[in-house]
Amino acid sequence: MCAASISTASIAQNAAAKLDVNFTGIEEKEGAILGVVFNSEDAYNGKGAPVRQIMISADKAEVSTALEGLEAGVYAIKAFHDIDGDMKMSTNPYGMPIEPFAFSNNAVGNMGPAKWADAKFEVKPGANVHAIVIK
């Protein structure tokens, strides 16, 4: 009986999930929304690779993408509006971003990216929706 409980929990944790990510607040209708999706704090902090990449045309005030086949679990997203189309976050001479950006949960960073603890969110088996405001 205990083994059945463990295997059922394991299956539920690895069940397929779909994540619809909606980006709002897009002011300039050009370029693309670029983002990366992480499933661990280490990867989020640059010590690993993202599990998915996002690239959506920024031709409306609100755009979305569907990420299919994710495992249920904890994720965080970093994104920015690549207005000039150079595929990188443009910054001023002091290294401060000059293109709009955002993090999942609309988390805010202090002199750097938002912390994993603030940006992480749960993706459950089945359909999920997450909204992010680009600022």
Chimera marker file (.cmm) of the C-alpha trace (Angstrom):
<marker_set name="trace">
<marker id="1" x="0.000" y="0.000" z="0.000" r="1" g="1" b="0" radius="0.5"/>
<marker id="2" x="2.817" y="2.413" z="0.808" r="1" g="1" b="0" radius="0.5"/>
<marker id="3" x="4.575" y="1.654" z="-2.507" r="1" g="1" b="0" radius="0.5"/>
<marker id="4" x="1.364" y="2.446" z="-4.397" r="1" g="1" b="0" radius="0.5"/>
<marker id="5" x="1.146" y="5.820" z="-2.653" r="1" g="1" b="0" radius="0.5"/>
<marker id="6" x="4.731" y="6.666" z="-3.521" r="1" g="1" b="0" radius="0.5"/>
<marker id="7" x="4.398" y="5.711" z="-7.179" r="1" g="1" b="0" radius="0.5"/>
<marker id="8" x="1.132" y="7.662" z="-7.518" r="1" g="1" b="0" radius="0.5"/>
<marker id="9" x="2.764" y="10.773" z="-6.028" r="1" g="1" b="0" radius="0.5"/>
<marker id="10" x="5.744" y="10.377" z="-8.339" r="1" g="1" b="0" radius="0.5"/>
<marker id="11" x="3.503" y="10.101" z="-11.397" r="1" g="1" b="0" radius="0.5"/>
<marker id="12" x="1.497" y="13.185" z="-10.365" r="1" g="1" b="0" radius="0.5"/>
<marker id="13" x="4.664" y="15.227" z="-9.871" r="1" g="1" b="0" radius="0.5"/>
<marker id="14" x="5.954" y="14.372" z="-13.366" r="1" g="1" b="0" radius="0.5"/>
<marker id="15" x="2.586" y="14.677" z="-15.137" r="1" g="1" b="0" radius="0.5"/>
<marker id="16" x="2.496" y="16.775" z="-18.289" r="1" g="1" b="0" radius="0.5"/>
<marker id="17" x="1.460" y="20.382" z="-17.926" r="1" g="1" b="0" radius="0.5"/>
<marker id="18" x="0.669" y="23.224" z="-20.297" r="1" g="1" b="0" radius="0.5"/>
<marker id="19" x="1.596" y="26.780" z="-19.343" r="1" g="1" b="0" radius="0.5"/>
<marker id="20" x="0.039" y="29.746" z="-21.131" r="1" g="1" b="0" radius="0.5"/>
<marker id="21" x="2.160" y="32.840" z="-20.482" r="1" g="1" b="0" radius="0.5"/>
<marker id="22" x="0.446" y="36.180" z="-21.128" r="1" g="1" b="0" radius="0.5"/>
<marker id="23" x="2.562" y="39.321" z="-21.455" r="1" g="1" b="0" radius="0.5"/>
<marker id="24" x="0.819" y="42.681" z="-21.028" r="1" g="1" b="0" radius="0.5"/>
<marker id="25" x="1.980" y="46.298" z="-20.827" r="1" g="1" b="0" radius="0.5"/>
<marker id="26" x="3.654" y="46.270" z="-24.245" r="1" g="1" b="0" radius="0.5"/>
<marker id="27" x="3.829" y="49.921" z="-25.283" r="1" g="1" b="0" radius="0.5"/>
<marker id="28" x="5.884" y="49.795" z="-28.480" r="1" g="1" b="0" radius="0.5"/>
<marker id="29" x="4.408" y="47.463" z="-31.088" r="1" g="1" b="0" radius="0.5"/>
<marker id="30" x="7.695" y="46.337" z="-32.604" r="1" g="1" b="0" radius="0.5"/>
<marker id="31" x="10.438" y="43.845" z="-31.852" r="1" g="1" b="0" radius="0.5"/>
<marker id="32" x="9.812" y="40.742" z="-29.786" r="1" g="1" b="0" radius="0.5"/>
<marker id="33" x="9.287" y="39.535" z="-26.249" r="1" g="1" b="0" radius="0.5"/>
<marker id="34" x="12.222" y="37.283" z="-25.386" r="1" g="1" b="0" radius="0.5"/>
<marker id="35" x="12.232" y="35.146" z="-22.290" r="1" g="1" b="0" radius="0.5"/>
<marker id="36" x="13.721" y="32.162" z="-20.557" r="1" g="1" b="0" radius="0.5"/>
<marker id="37" x="11.989" y="29.652" z="-18.300" r="1" g="1" b="0" radius="0.5"/>
<marker id="38" x="13.838" y="28.013" z="-15.422" r="1" g="1" b="0" radius="0.5"/>
<marker id="39" x="12.924" y="25.075" z="-13.186" r="1" g="1" b="0" radius="0.5"/>
<marker id="40" x="15.576" y="25.515" z="-10.495" r="1" g="1" b="0" radius="0.5"/>
<marker id="41" x="17.089" y="28.290" z="-8.432" r="1" g="1" b="0" radius="0.5"/>
<marker id="42" x="20.593" y="27.384" z="-9.630" r="1" g="1" b="0" radius="0.5"/>
<marker id="43" x="19.617" y="27.675" z="-13.297" r="1" g="1" b="0" radius="0.5"/>
<marker id="44" x="17.745" y="30.932" z="-12.604" r="1" g="1" b="0" radius="0.5"/>
<marker id="45" x="20.928" y="32.331" z="-11.035" r="1" g="1" b="0" radius="0.5"/>
<marker id="46" x="23.100" y="31.431" z="-14.034" r="1" g="1" b="0" radius="0.5"/>
<marker id="47" x="24.378" y="28.037" z="-12.867" r="1" g="1" b="0" radius="0.5"/>
<marker id="48" x="22.393" y="26.008" z="-15.381" r="1" g="1" b="0" radius="0.5"/>
<marker id="49" x="20.379" y="26.190" z="-18.569" r="1" g="1" b="0" radius="0.5"/>
<marker id="50" x="16.774" y="27.286" z="-19.001" r="1" g="1" b="0" radius="0.5"/>
<marker id="51" x="14.226" y="24.570" z="-19.758" r="1" g="1" b="0" radius="0.5"/>
<marker id="52" x="12.502" y="26.703" z="-22.416" r="1" g="1" b="0" radius="0.5"/>
<marker id="53" x="13.048" y="29.870" z="-24.377" r="1" g="1" b="0" radius="0.5"/>
<marker id="54" x="10.306" y="32.273" z="-25.419" r="1" g="1" b="0" radius="0.5"/>
<marker id="55" x="10.202" y="34.493" z="-28.503" r="1" g="1" b="0" radius="0.5"/>
<marker id="56" x="6.928" y="36.219" z="-29.413" r="1" g="1" b="0" radius="0.5"/>
<marker id="57" x="6.309" y="39.072" z="-31.844" r="1" g="1" b="0" radius="0.5"/>
<marker id="58" x="5.452" y="42.201" z="-29.832" r="1" g="1" b="0" radius="0.5"/>
<marker id="59" x="2.867" y="43.498" z="-32.296" r="1" g="1" b="0" radius="0.5"/>
<marker id="60" x="0.047" y="44.083" z="-29.766" r="1" g="1" b="0" radius="0.5"/>
<marker id="61" x="-0.357" y="45.462" z="-26.242" r="1" g="1" b="0" radius="0.5"/>
<marker id="62" x="-0.860" y="41.874" z="-25.019" r="1" g="1" b="0" radius="0.5"/>
<marker id="63" x="0.740" y="38.730" z="-26.444" r="1" g="1" b="0" radius="0.5"/>
<marker id="64" x="0.866" y="35.144" z="-25.254" r="1" g="1" b="0" radius="0.5"/>
<marker id="65" x="2.547" y="31.830" z="-25.848" r="1" g="1" b="0" radius="0.5"/>
<marker id="66" x="1.745" y="28.248" z="-24.890" r="1" g="1" b="0" radius="0.5"/>
<marker id="67" x="4.472" y="26.079" z="-23.397" r="1" g="1" b="0" radius="0.5"/>
<marker id="68" x="3.375" y="22.469" z="-23.818" r="1" g="1" b="0" radius="0.5"/>
<marker id="69" x="4.857" y="19.318" z="-22.331" r="1" g="1" b="0" radius="0.5"/>
<marker id="70" x="6.311" y="20.859" z="-19.191" r="1" g="1" b="0" radius="0.5"/>
<marker id="71" x="6.608" y="18.694" z="-16.116" r="1" g="1" b="0" radius="0.5"/>
<marker id="72" x="4.558" y="19.831" z="-13.148" r="1" g="1" b="0" radius="0.5"/>
<marker id="73" x="6.822" y="21.696" z="-10.745" r="1" g="1" b="0" radius="0.5"/>
<marker id="74" x="8.232" y="25.070" z="-9.779" r="1" g="1" b="0" radius="0.5"/>
<marker id="75" x="9.331" y="27.544" z="-12.456" r="1" g="1" b="0" radius="0.5"/>
<marker id="76" x="10.409" y="31.171" z="-12.878" r="1" g="1" b="0" radius="0.5"/>
<marker id="77" x="10.568" y="33.366" z="-15.979" r="1" g="1" b="0" radius="0.5"/>
<marker id="78" x="12.830" y="36.261" z="-16.972" r="1" g="1" b="0" radius="0.5"/>
<marker id="79" x="11.698" y="38.282" z="-19.992" r="1" g="1" b="0" radius="0.5"/>
<marker id="80" x="12.303" y="41.546" z="-21.815" r="1" g="1" b="0" radius="0.5"/>
<marker id="81" x="10.955" y="43.485" z="-24.786" r="1" g="1" b="0" radius="0.5"/>
<marker id="82" x="13.680" y="43.447" z="-27.447" r="1" g="1" b="0" radius="0.5"/>
<marker id="83" x="12.522" y="46.624" z="-29.174" r="1" g="1" b="0" radius="0.5"/>
<marker id="84" x="15.617" y="47.092" z="-31.350" r="1" g="1" b="0" radius="0.5"/>
<marker id="85" x="15.753" y="43.445" z="-32.464" r="1" g="1" b="0" radius="0.5"/>
<marker id="86" x="19.368" y="42.801" z="-31.468" r="1" g="1" b="0" radius="0.5"/>
<marker id="87" x="18.423" y="39.708" z="-29.394" r="1" g="1" b="0" radius="0.5"/>
<marker id="88" x="19.928" y="41.132" z="-26.193" r="1" g="1" b="0" radius="0.5"/>
<marker id="89" x="18.871" y="43.449" z="-23.392" r="1" g="1" b="0" radius="0.5"/>
<marker id="90" x="20.042" y="46.959" z="-24.249" r="1" g="1" b="0" radius="0.5"/>
<marker id="91" x="21.559" y="48.922" z="-21.379" r="1" g="1" b="0" radius="0.5"/>
<marker id="92" x="22.814" y="52.431" z="-20.685" r="1" g="1" b="0" radius="0.5"/>
<marker id="93" x="26.533" y="53.127" z="-20.040" r="1" g="1" b="0" radius="0.5"/>
<marker id="94" x="26.015" y="52.156" z="-16.382" r="1" g="1" b="0" radius="0.5"/>
<marker id="95" x="24.586" y="48.742" z="-17.256" r="1" g="1" b="0" radius="0.5"/>
<marker id="96" x="20.996" y="49.643" z="-16.385" r="1" g="1" b="0" radius="0.5"/>
<marker id="97" x="18.372" y="48.168" z="-18.748" r="1" g="1" b="0" radius="0.5"/>
<marker id="98" x="16.819" y="50.600" z="-21.219" r="1" g="1" b="0" radius="0.5"/>
<marker id="99" x="14.377" y="48.085" z="-22.699" r="1" g="1" b="0" radius="0.5"/>
<marker id="100" x="11.267" y="47.029" z="-20.753" r="1" g="1" b="0" radius="0.5"/>
<marker id="101" x="11.636" y="43.800" z="-18.762" r="1" g="1" b="0" radius="0.5"/>
<marker id="102" x="9.804" y="41.649" z="-16.249" r="1" g="1" b="0" radius="0.5"/>
<marker id="103" x="9.902" y="38.552" z="-14.082" r="1" g="1" b="0" radius="0.5"/>
<marker id="104" x="7.264" y="35.971" z="-13.280" r="1" g="1" b="0" radius="0.5"/>
<marker id="105" x="4.908" y="36.946" z="-10.449" r="1" g="1" b="0" radius="0.5"/>
<marker id="106" x="5.743" y="40.512" z="-11.535" r="1" g="1" b="0" radius="0.5"/>
<marker id="107" x="8.576" y="40.263" z="-9.028" r="1" g="1" b="0" radius="0.5"/>
<marker id="108" x="10.881" y="43.267" z="-8.767" r="1" g="1" b="0" radius="0.5"/>
<marker id="109" x="14.641" y="43.142" z="-8.370" r="1" g="1" b="0" radius="0.5"/>
<marker id="110" x="16.787" y="45.494" z="-6.325" r="1" g="1" b="0" radius="0.5"/>
<marker id="111" x="19.927" y="46.452" z="-8.281" r="1" g="1" b="0" radius="0.5"/>
<marker id="112" x="19.634" y="43.228" z="-10.286" r="1" g="1" b="0" radius="0.5"/>
<marker id="113" x="17.166" y="40.523" z="-11.232" r="1" g="1" b="0" radius="0.5"/>
<marker id="114" x="14.277" y="39.570" z="-8.973" r="1" g="1" b="0" radius="0.5"/>
<marker id="115" x="15.099" y="36.803" z="-6.524" r="1" g="1" b="0" radius="0.5"/>
<marker id="116" x="14.055" y="33.229" z="-7.275" r="1" g="1" b="0" radius="0.5"/>
<marker id="117" x="11.957" y="33.198" z="-4.097" r="1" g="1" b="0" radius="0.5"/>
<marker id="118" x="9.901" y="36.120" z="-5.448" r="1" g="1" b="0" radius="0.5"/>
<marker id="119" x="9.686" y="34.987" z="-9.088" r="1" g="1" b="0" radius="0.5"/>
<marker id="120" x="8.972" y="31.261" z="-8.659" r="1" g="1" b="0" radius="0.5"/>
<marker id="121" x="5.495" y="29.846" z="-9.205" r="1" g="1" b="0" radius="0.5"/>
<marker id="122" x="3.926" y="26.403" z="-9.322" r="1" g="1" b="0" radius="0.5"/>
<marker id="123" x="2.863" y="24.672" z="-12.516" r="1" g="1" b="0" radius="0.5"/>
<marker id="124" x="0.359" y="21.907" z="-11.832" r="1" g="1" b="0" radius="0.5"/>
<marker id="125" x="-0.556" y="18.990" z="-14.119" r="1" g="1" b="0" radius="0.5"/>
<marker id="126" x="-2.933" y="20.108" z="-16.864" r="1" g="1" b="0" radius="0.5"/>
<marker id="127" x="-3.604" y="23.702" z="-17.946" r="1" g="1" b="0" radius="0.5"/>
<marker id="128" x="-1.955" y="26.668" z="-16.200" r="1" g="1" b="0" radius="0.5"/>
<marker id="129" x="-1.927" y="30.409" z="-16.922" r="1" g="1" b="0" radius="0.5"/>
<marker id="130" x="0.643" y="32.970" z="-15.774" r="1" g="1" b="0" radius="0.5"/>
<marker id="131" x="0.432" y="36.717" z="-16.472" r="1" g="1" b="0" radius="0.5"/>
<marker id="132" x="3.475" y="38.996" z="-16.616" r="1" g="1" b="0" radius="0.5"/>
<marker id="133" x="3.472" y="42.790" z="-17.016" r="1" g="1" b="0" radius="0.5"/>
<marker id="134" x="6.386" y="44.112" z="-19.083" r="1" g="1" b="0" radius="0.5"/>
<marker id="135" x="7.644" y="47.445" z="-17.667" r="1" g="1" b="0" radius="0.5"/>
<link id1="1" id2="2" r="1" g="1" b="0" radius="0.2"/>
<link id1="2" id2="3" r="1" g="1" b="0" radius="0.2"/>
<link id1="3" id2="4" r="1" g="1" b="0" radius="0.2"/>
<link id1="4" id2="5" r="1" g="1" b="0" radius="0.2"/>
<link id1="5" id2="6" r="1" g="1" b="0" radius="0.2"/>
<link id1="6" id2="7" r="1" g="1" b="0" radius="0.2"/>
<link id1="7" id2="8" r="1" g="1" b="0" radius="0.2"/>
<link id1="8" id2="9" r="1" g="1" b="0" radius="0.2"/>
<link id1="9" id2="10" r="1" g="1" b="0" radius="0.2"/>
<link id1="10" id2="11" r="1" g="1" b="0" radius="0.2"/>
<link id1="11" id2="12" r="1" g="1" b="0" radius="0.2"/>
<link id1="12" id2="13" r="1" g="1" b="0" radius="0.2"/>
<link id1="13" id2="14" r="1" g="1" b="0" radius="0.2"/>
<link id1="14" id2="15" r="1" g="1" b="0" radius="0.2"/>
<link id1="15" id2="16" r="1" g="1" b="0" radius="0.2"/>
<link id1="16" id2="17" r="1" g="1" b="0" radius="0.2"/>
<link id1="17" id2="18" r="1" g="1" b="0" radius="0.2"/>
<link id1="18" id2="19" r="1" g="1" b="0" radius="0.2"/>
<link id1="19" id2="20" r="1" g="1" b="0" radius="0.2"/>
<link id1="20" id2="21" r="1" g="1" b="0" radius="0.2"/>
<link id1="21" id2="22" r="1" g="1" b="0" radius="0.2"/>
<link id1="22" id2="23" r="1" g="1" b="0" radius="0.2"/>
<link id1="23" id2="24" r="1" g="1" b="0" radius="0.2"/>
<link id1="24" id2="25" r="1" g="1" b="0" radius="0.2"/>
<link id1="25" id2="26" r="1" g="1" b="0" radius="0.2"/>
<link id1="26" id2="27" r="1" g="1" b="0" radius="0.2"/>
<link id1="27" id2="28" r="1" g="1" b="0" radius="0.2"/>
<link id1="28" id2="29" r="1" g="1" b="0" radius="0.2"/>
<link id1="29" id2="30" r="1" g="1" b="0" radius="0.2"/>
<link id1="30" id2="31" r="1" g="1" b="0" radius="0.2"/>
<link id1="31" id2="32" r="1" g="1" b="0" radius="0.2"/>
<link id1="32" id2="33" r="1" g="1" b="0" radius="0.2"/>
<link id1="33" id2="34" r="1" g="1" b="0" radius="0.2"/>
<link id1="34" id2="35" r="1" g="1" b="0" radius="0.2"/>
<link id1="35" id2="36" r="1" g="1" b="0" radius="0.2"/>
<link id1="36" id2="37" r="1" g="1" b="0" radius="0.2"/>
<link id1="37" id2="38" r="1" g="1" b="0" radius="0.2"/>
<link id1="38" id2="39" r="1" g="1" b="0" radius="0.2"/>
<link id1="39" id2="40" r="1" g="1" b="0" radius="0.2"/>
<link id1="40" id2="41" r="1" g="1" b="0" radius="0.2"/>
<link id1="41" id2="42" r="1" g="1" b="0" radius="0.2"/>
<link id1="42" id2="43" r="1" g="1" b="0" radius="0.2"/>
<link id1="43" id2="44" r="1" g="1" b="0" radius="0.2"/>
<link id1="44" id2="45" r="1" g="1" b="0" radius="0.2"/>
<link id1="45" id2="46" r="1" g="1" b="0" radius="0.2"/>
<link id1="46" id2="47" r="1" g="1" b="0" radius="0.2"/>
<link id1="47" id2="48" r="1" g="1" b="0" radius="0.2"/>
<link id1="48" id2="49" r="1" g="1" b="0" radius="0.2"/>
<link id1="49" id2="50" r="1" g="1" b="0" radius="0.2"/>
<link id1="50" id2="51" r="1" g="1" b="0" radius="0.2"/>
<link id1="51" id2="52" r="1" g="1" b="0" radius="0.2"/>
<link id1="52" id2="53" r="1" g="1" b="0" radius="0.2"/>
<link id1="53" id2="54" r="1" g="1" b="0" radius="0.2"/>
<link id1="54" id2="55" r="1" g="1" b="0" radius="0.2"/>
<link id1="55" id2="56" r="1" g="1" b="0" radius="0.2"/>
<link id1="56" id2="57" r="1" g="1" b="0" radius="0.2"/>
<link id1="57" id2="58" r="1" g="1" b="0" radius="0.2"/>
<link id1="58" id2="59" r="1" g="1" b="0" radius="0.2"/>
<link id1="59" id2="60" r="1" g="1" b="0" radius="0.2"/>
<link id1="60" id2="61" r="1" g="1" b="0" radius="0.2"/>
<link id1="61" id2="62" r="1" g="1" b="0" radius="0.2"/>
<link id1="62" id2="63" r="1" g="1" b="0" radius="0.2"/>
<link id1="63" id2="64" r="1" g="1" b="0" radius="0.2"/>
<link id1="64" id2="65" r="1" g="1" b="0" radius="0.2"/>
<link id1="65" id2="66" r="1" g="1" b="0" radius="0.2"/>
<link id1="66" id2="67" r="1" g="1" b="0" radius="0.2"/>
<link id1="67" id2="68" r="1" g="1" b="0" radius="0.2"/>
<link id1="68" id2="69" r="1" g="1" b="0" radius="0.2"/>
<link id1="69" id2="70" r="1" g="1" b="0" radius="0.2"/>
<link id1="70" id2="71" r="1" g="1" b="0" radius="0.2"/>
<link id1="71" id2="72" r="1" g="1" b="0" radius="0.2"/>
<link id1="72" id2="73" r="1" g="1" b="0" radius="0.2"/>
<link id1="73" id2="74" r="1" g="1" b="0" radius="0.2"/>
<link id1="74" id2="75" r="1" g="1" b="0" radius="0.2"/>
<link id1="75" id2="76" r="1" g="1" b="0" radius="0.2"/>
<link id1="76" id2="77" r="1" g="1" b="0" radius="0.2"/>
<link id1="77" id2="78" r="1" g="1" b="0" radius="0.2"/>
<link id1="78" id2="79" r="1" g="1" b="0" radius="0.2"/>
<link id1="79" id2="80" r="1" g="1" b="0" radius="0.2"/>
<link id1="80" id2="81" r="1" g="1" b="0" radius="0.2"/>
<link id1="81" id2="82" r="1" g="1" b="0" radius="0.2"/>
<link id1="82" id2="83" r="1" g="1" b="0" radius="0.2"/>
<link id1="83" id2="84" r="1" g="1" b="0" radius="0.2"/>
<link id1="84" id2="85" r="1" g="1" b="0" radius="0.2"/>
<link id1="85" id2="86" r="1" g="1" b="0" radius="0.2"/>
<link id1="86" id2="87" r="1" g="1" b="0" radius="0.2"/>
<link id1="87" id2="88" r="1" g="1" b="0" radius="0.2"/>
<link id1="88" id2="89" r="1" g="1" b="0" radius="0.2"/>
<link id1="89" id2="90" r="1" g="1" b="0" radius="0.2"/>
<link id1="90" id2="91" r="1" g="1" b="0" radius="0.2"/>
<link id1="91" id2="92" r="1" g="1" b="0" radius="0.2"/>
<link id1="92" id2="93" r="1" g="1" b="0" radius="0.2"/>
<link id1="93" id2="94" r="1" g="1" b="0" radius="0.2"/>
<link id1="94" id2="95" r="1" g="1" b="0" radius="0.2"/>
<link id1="95" id2="96" r="1" g="1" b="0" radius="0.2"/>
<link id1="96" id2="97" r="1" g="1" b="0" radius="0.2"/>
<link id1="97" id2="98" r="1" g="1" b="0" radius="0.2"/>
<link id1="98" id2="99" r="1" g="1" b="0" radius="0.2"/>
<link id1="99" id2="100" r="1" g="1" b="0" radius="0.2"/>
<link id1="100" id2="101" r="1" g="1" b="0" radius="0.2"/>
<link id1="101" id2="102" r="1" g="1" b="0" radius="0.2"/>
<link id1="102" id2="103" r="1" g="1" b="0" radius="0.2"/>
<link id1="103" id2="104" r="1" g="1" b="0" radius="0.2"/>
<link id1="104" id2="105" r="1" g="1" b="0" radius="0.2"/>
<link id1="105" id2="106" r="1" g="1" b="0" radius="0.2"/>
<link id1="106" id2="107" r="1" g="1" b="0" radius="0.2"/>
<link id1="107" id2="108" r="1" g="1" b="0" radius="0.2"/>
<link id1="108" id2="109" r="1" g="1" b="0" radius="0.2"/>
<link id1="109" id2="110" r="1" g="1" b="0" radius="0.2"/>
<link id1="110" id2="111" r="1" g="1" b="0" radius="0.2"/>
<link id1="111" id2="112" r="1" g="1" b="0" radius="0.2"/>
<link id1="112" id2="113" r="1" g="1" b="0" radius="0.2"/>
<link id1="113" id2="114" r="1" g="1" b="0" radius="0.2"/>
<link id1="114" id2="115" r="1" g="1" b="0" radius="0.2"/>
<link id1="115" id2="116" r="1" g="1" b="0" radius="0.2"/>
<link id1="116" id2="117" r="1" g="1" b="0" radius="0.2"/>
<link id1="117" id2="118" r="1" g="1" b="0" radius="0.2"/>
<link id1="118" id2="119" r="1" g="1" b="0" radius="0.2"/>
<link id1="119" id2="120" r="1" g="1" b="0" radius="0.2"/>
<link id1="120" id2="121" r="1" g="1" b="0" radius="0.2"/>
<link id1="121" id2="122" r="1" g="1" b="0" radius="0.2"/>
<link id1="122" id2="123" r="1" g="1" b="0" radius="0.2"/>
<link id1="123" id2="124" r="1" g="1" b="0" radius="0.2"/>
<link id1="124" id2="125" r="1" g="1" b="0" radius="0.2"/>
<link id1="125" id2="126" r="1" g="1" b="0" radius="0.2"/>
<link id1="126" id2="127" r="1" g="1" b="0" radius="0.2"/>
<link id1="127" id2="128" r="1" g="1" b="0" radius="0.2"/>
<link id1="128" id2="129" r="1" g="1" b="0" radius="0.2"/>
<link id1="129" id2="130" r="1" g="1" b="0" radius="0.2"/>
<link id1="130" id2="131" r="1" g="1" b="0" radius="0.2"/>
<link id1="131" id2="132" r="1" g="1" b="0" radius="0.2"/>
<link id1="132" id2="133" r="1" g="1" b="0" radius="0.2"/>
<link id1="133" id2="134" r="1" g="1" b="0" radius="0.2"/>
<link id1="134" id2="135" r="1" g="1" b="0" radius="0.2"/>
</marker_set>
